[in-house]
């Protein structure tokens, strides 16, 4: 849905107000939950002193644990609602940015600023927080997109394009549109937005839309030793690499070894790459890294 500048600003402000109130409610729930947890600790200390669990404390602990579980569920619901508001704000701002681009208002971004923007984009990628028994969805961490999935306008993708010398390279690009009649994408090179490419779906790989918490959903990460495509640090190109070390926390990056003939071992030293920029490898002829 298209937004005018005023409408978009109003929508963002409304969500920021809601987010403000949600943050206060979350803090209230946290304090209440902490009170119950303290009572549980005191009850256990009393039981340890008496060296037995009386019928009274059995009932008391059951009541306290029930209240604690209820408090945690309420706090979780508020946090998820707050995260949804953040996602809505990001979507509105992205829609306005796309409208400005389509209207011909393209900004020239300095190289340093672009690298910082890409880093921030990876750091602020929404974190998948699974519920009990819930599996990570497609485009979460290492989970690929469904075969029929079509990337949305404004999404970042890896795109296989030909350079002026006919060499093919995987670059970081942004989706401009998808034409279902031709089954092709139009994408802009993220580094040179004046360069637009029309590509078949097999030449476009959607990037993850959510990152994974290794402490709860490590199964949605690439295994150590996996062959992947990864964005080489301080560039906007993807190259073949091997996963050397997995992220230990939600804020950590992968450590990868890039295929590089300039090193005796054939691979670069370990380099950090954010979850967002590590994807399944797609082999192509004439691949090389300079």
VEXDO-671507 format. One record per residue (C-alpha): x, y, z; residue in one letter. Coordinates in steps of 0.5 Angstrom, whole numbers, padded with zeros to 4 digits, always signed. Example, Ala and Ser with C-alpha at 12.3 -4.5 7.8 and 13.67 -1.06 7.14 Angstrom:
<recs>
+0025-0009+0016A;+0027-0002+0014S;
</recs>
This chain:
<recs>
+0000+0000+0000X;+0003+0007-0002X;+0004+0012+0003X;+0004+0020+0002X;+0010+0023+0006X;+0005+0026+0011X;+0001+0019+0012X;+0007+0015+0013X;+0010+0020+0018X;+0003+0019+0022X;+0003+0012+0021X;+0010+0012+0024X;+0008+0016+0030X;+0002+0012+0032X;+0006+0006+0032X;+0012+0009+0036X;+0007+0012+0041X;+0004+0005+0042X;+0011+0002+0042X;+0013+0007+0048X;+0007+0004+0052X;+0008-0003+0051X;+0015-0002+0053X;+0013+0001+0060X;+0008-0005+0060X;+0014-0010+0059X;+0017-0007+0065X;+0011-0007+0069X;+0011-0015+0068X;+0018-0016+0069X;+0018-0013+0076X;+0012-0017+0077X;+0015-0023+0075X;+0021-0022+0079X;+0017-0021+0085X;+0014-0028+0084X;+0021-0031+0082X;+0024-0028+0089X;+0018-0032+0092X;+0020-0038+0089X;+0027-0038+0091X;+0025-0036+0098X;+0020-0042+0099X;+0026-0047+0096X;+0031-0044+0101X;+0026-0045+0107X;+0025-0052+0104X;+0032-0053+0104X;+0033-0051+0112X;+0027-0056+0114X;+0030-0061+0109X;+0023-0064+0107X;+0017-0061+0103X;+0011-0060+0107X;+0004-0061+0104X;+0004-0053+0105X;+0010-0052+0101X;+0008-0057+0095X;+0001-0053+0094X;+0005-0046+0095X;+0010-0048+0090X;+0005-0050+0085X;+0001-0044+0086X;+0008-0039+0085X;+0010-0043+0079X;+0003-0043+0076X;+0004-0035+0077X;+0011-0035+0074X;+0009-0038+0068X;+0003-0034+0067X;+0007-0028+0068X;+0012-0030+0063X;+0007-0032+0058X;+0004-0025+0059X;+0011-0021+0058X;+0013-0026+0052X;+0006-0023+0049X;+0008-0016+0050X;+0015-0017+0047X;+0012-0020+0041X;+0007-0014+0040X;+0013-0009+0041X;+0017-0013+0036X;+0011-0013+0031X;+0010-0005+0032X;+0018-0005+0030X;+0017-0009+0024X;+0011-0005+0022X;+0015+0002+0022X;+0021-0001+0018X;+0016-0003+0013X;+0013+0004+0012X;+0020+0007+0012X;+0022+0002+0007X;+0015+0003+0003X;+0017+0011+0003X;+0024+0010+0001X;+0022+0005-0005X;+0017+0011-0007X;+0022+0016-0007X;+0027+0011-0011X;+0021+0010-0017X;+0020+0018-0017X;+0027+0019-0019X;+0030+0021-0012X;+0036+0017-0012X;+0041+0019-0007X;+0048+0018-0008X;+0051+0014-0002X;+0059+0014+0000X;+0062+0008+0000X;+0064+0008+0007X;+0056+0010+0009X;+0054+0004+0004X;+0058-0001+0008X;+0056+0002+0015X;+0049+0001+0012X;+0050-0006+0010X;+0053-0007+0017X;+0047-0004+0021X;+0042-0008+0016X;+0045-0014+0018X;+0045-0013+0026X;+0038-0010+0026X;+0035-0016+0022X;+0029-0019+0026X;+0031-0024+0030X;+0027-0031+0030X;+0024-0033+0037X;+0021-0039+0037X;+0015-0042+0041X;+0015-0049+0044X;+0015-0054+0038X;+0016-0048+0033X;+0020-0049+0027X;+0024-0044+0024X;+0021-0042+0017X;+0024-0041+0010X;+0028-0035+0010X;+0030-0036+0017X;+0038-0037+0018X;+0040-0042+0013X;+0033-0044+0011X;+0032-0043+0004X;+0026-0040+0001X;+0020-0044-0002X;+0021-0046-0009X;+0015-0042-0011X;+0017-0036-0007X;+0018-0029-0010X;+0022-0024-0007X;+0018-0017-0005X;+0020-0010-0008X;+0025-0007-0004X;+0028-0014-0001X;+0036-0015-0002X;+0038-0021-0006X;+0044-0024-0009X;+0044-0023-0016X;+0048-0027-0021X;+0050-0021-0027X;+0055-0020-0032X;+0060-0015-0032X;+0062-0011-0038X;+0068-0016-0040X;+0062-0022-0039X;+0065-0025-0033X;+0059-0027-0028X;+0059-0025-0021X;+0054-0025-0015X;+0053-0018-0013X;+0048-0015-0007X;+0042-0012-0010X;+0035-0010-0009X;+0029-0012-0012X;+0025-0007-0016X;+0020-0011-0019X;+0018-0018-0021X;+0014-0020-0028X;+0010-0026-0027X;+0009-0026-0035X;+0017-0027-0036X;+0018-0030-0029X;+0024-0025-0029X;+0026-0020-0024X;+0029-0013-0025X;+0034-0011-0019X;+0039-0005-0018X;+0046-0006-0016X;+0046-0004-0009X;+0053-0001-0010X;+0051+0002-0017X;+0044+0004-0017X;+0044+0007-0024X;+0046-0001-0026X;+0039-0005-0027X;+0039-0012-0029X;+0033-0016-0032X;+0035-0023-0029X;+0031-0030-0029X;+0029-0033-0022X;+0035-0038-0022X;+0040-0032-0022X;+0037-0029-0016X;+0037-0032-0009X;+0033-0028-0003X;+0037-0026+0003X;+0035-0029+0010X;+0029-0024+0013X;+0030-0027+0020X;+0037-0029+0024X;+0037-0034+0028X;+0039-0035+0036X;+0044-0040+0036X;+0042-0042+0043X;+0035-0044+0041X;+0035-0046+0034X;+0042-0048+0032X;+0039-0053+0027X;+0037-0047+0023X;+0045-0045+0022X;+0049-0048+0017X;+0054-0053+0019X;+0061-0052+0020X;+0065-0054+0014X;+0059-0052+0009X;+0060-0049+0003X;+0056-0043+0002X;+0056-0036-0001X;+0058-0030+0003X;+0059-0023+0002X;+0066-0021+0002X;+0068-0016+0008X;+0068-0009+0005X;+0065-0011-0001X;+0058-0012-0005X;+0060-0019-0008X;+0059-0026-0006X;+0064-0031-0006X;+0065-0038-0005X;+0067-0040+0002X;+0067-0045+0008X;+0064-0044+0014X;+0069-0045+0019X;+0066-0043+0026X;+0058-0042+0027X;+0056-0036+0031X;+0055-0037+0039X;+0050-0032+0040X;+0044-0028+0036X;+0049-0022+0036X;+0055-0026+0033X;+0057-0027+0026X;+0059-0033+0022X;+0067-0034+0021X;+0068-0037+0014X;+0074-0038+0010X;+0074-0035+0003X;+0076-0039-0003X;+0082-0035-0005X;+0088-0038-0010X;+0092-0032-0008X;+0093-0036-0001X;+0098-0042-0001X;+0092-0046+0003X;+0087-0044-0003X;+0083-0040+0002X;+0083-0033+0006X;+0084-0033+0013X;+0078-0033+0018X;+0073-0027+0016X;+0067-0025+0020X;+0060-0025+0016X;+0054-0023+0019X;+0048-0029+0018X;+0044-0024+0013X;+0050-0025+0008X;+0051-0032+0008X;+0047-0036+0004X;+0047-0043+0000X;+0052-0044-0006X;+0050-0044-0013X;+0055-0046-0017X;+0057-0043-0024X;+0062-0043-0029X;+0068-0039-0029X;+0068-0037-0021X;+0074-0033-0019X;+0075-0028-0013X;+0080-0023-0014X;
</recs>
